[in-house]
Amino acid sequence: MSEIVEIIDTLESRLKKLLNKIDRLEQTSSDLNQELSKATTTIHKQSNEIEALKKQYETLKITNSLLGSDENKRETKLKINSLIREIDYCVAQLSD
């Protein structure tokens, strides 16, 4: 009979350890999910910021070219020509 009691005690002890380990793993999982969520948010914000900075850079390049810089004149001319074509297309659409 004492052997059965020992086995049951051992099983109870192991079960408690397993339950504690499960609790710790669940907590770790929750913490990691929160960290992942924060990292994803940070990456999203940084991606948006990078896109905004790229747009600003392109605008600055065009502005610089319009002010007389020789570096990006070709790109500026192409952009102006593209805008003129768009305006012509819109005028043609309004005329119809």
QUIGI-V735995 format. One record per residue. RES is the residue in one small letter. OMEGA is omega in whole degrees, 0 to 359 (none if undefined). NEAR is the number of other ideal C-beta (glycine too) atoms within 12 Angstrom. D_LAST is the distance of its C-alpha to the last C-alpha in Angstrom with 1 decimal. Layout:
# QUIGI-V735995
res->{RES & RES}
omega->{OMEGA & OMEGA}
near->{NEAR & NEAR}
d_last->{D_LAST & D_LAST}
This chain:
# QUIGI-V735995
res->{m & s & e & i & v & e & i & i & d & t & l & e & s & r & l & k & k & l & l & n & k & i & d & r & l & e & q & t & s & s & d & l & n & q & e & l & s & k & a & t & t & t & i & h & k & q & s & n & e & i & e & a & l & k & k & q & y & e & t & l & k & i & t & n & s & l & l & g & s & d & e & n & k & r & e & t & k & l & k & i & n & s & l & i & r & e & i & d & y & c & v & a & q & l & s & d}
omega->{182 & 177 & 180 & 179 & 178 & 179 & 180 & 178 & 179 & 178 & 179 & 180 & 180 & 179 & 178 & 178 & 179 & 179 & 177 & 180 & 177 & 179 & 179 & 180 & 177 & 178 & 178 & 179 & 179 & 179 & 180 & 177 & 177 & 178 & 179 & 179 & 178 & 180 & 179 & 178 & 179 & 179 & 180 & 179 & 181 & 177 & 178 & 179 & 178 & 179 & 179 & 179 & 176 & 179 & 178 & 180 & 179 & 179 & 179 & 178 & 180 & 179 & 179 & 179 & 180 & 181 & 174 & 179 & 181 & 188 & 188 & 184 & 182 & 179 & 180 & 178 & 179 & 179 & 179 & 179 & 178 & 179 & 179 & 178 & 178 & 179 & 178 & 179 & 180 & 179 & 179 & 179 & 179 & 180 & 180 & none}
near->{7 & 8 & 9 & 10 & 11 & 12 & 13 & 14 & 14 & 14 & 14 & 14 & 14 & 14 & 14 & 14 & 14 & 14 & 14 & 14 & 14 & 14 & 14 & 14 & 14 & 14 & 14 & 14 & 14 & 14 & 14 & 14 & 14 & 14 & 14 & 14 & 14 & 14 & 14 & 14 & 14 & 14 & 14 & 14 & 14 & 14 & 14 & 14 & 14 & 14 & 14 & 14 & 14 & 14 & 14 & 14 & 16 & 18 & 18 & 19 & 22 & 25 & 18 & 18 & 22 & 19 & 14 & 11 & 16 & 13 & 16 & 23 & 18 & 15 & 23 & 25 & 16 & 16 & 21 & 18 & 14 & 15 & 15 & 14 & 14 & 14 & 14 & 14 & 14 & 13 & 12 & 11 & 10 & 9 & 8 & 7}
d_last->{101.1 & 100.6 & 98.6 & 96.1 & 95.8 & 95.2 & 92.5 & 90.8 & 91.1 & 89.6 & 86.8 & 86.1 & 86.1 & 83.8 & 81.5 & 81.4 & 80.6 & 77.8 & 76.3 & 76.5 & 74.8 & 72.0 & 71.6 & 71.4 & 68.9 & 66.7 & 66.8 & 66.0 & 63.1 & 61.8 & 62.2 & 60.4 & 57.5 & 57.2 & 57.4 & 54.7 & 52.4 & 53.0 & 52.3 & 49.1 & 47.9 & 48.9 & 47.1 & 43.9 & 44.2 & 44.9 & 42.0 & 39.6 & 41.4 & 41.1 & 37.3 & 37.0 & 39.3 & 37.3 & 34.2 & 36.2 & 37.7 & 34.3 & 33.2 & 36.5 & 36.2 & 32.9 & 34.3 & 37.4 & 35.6 & 33.7 & 37.0 & 38.4 & 39.8 & 39.8 & 40.1 & 36.5 & 34.5 & 33.1 & 31.8 & 30.4 & 28.6 & 27.1 & 26.0 & 24.5 & 22.6 & 21.4 & 20.2 & 18.4 & 16.6 & 15.6 & 14.4 & 12.4 & 10.8 & 10.1 & 8.8 & 6.4 & 5.4 & 5.5 & 3.8 & 0.0}
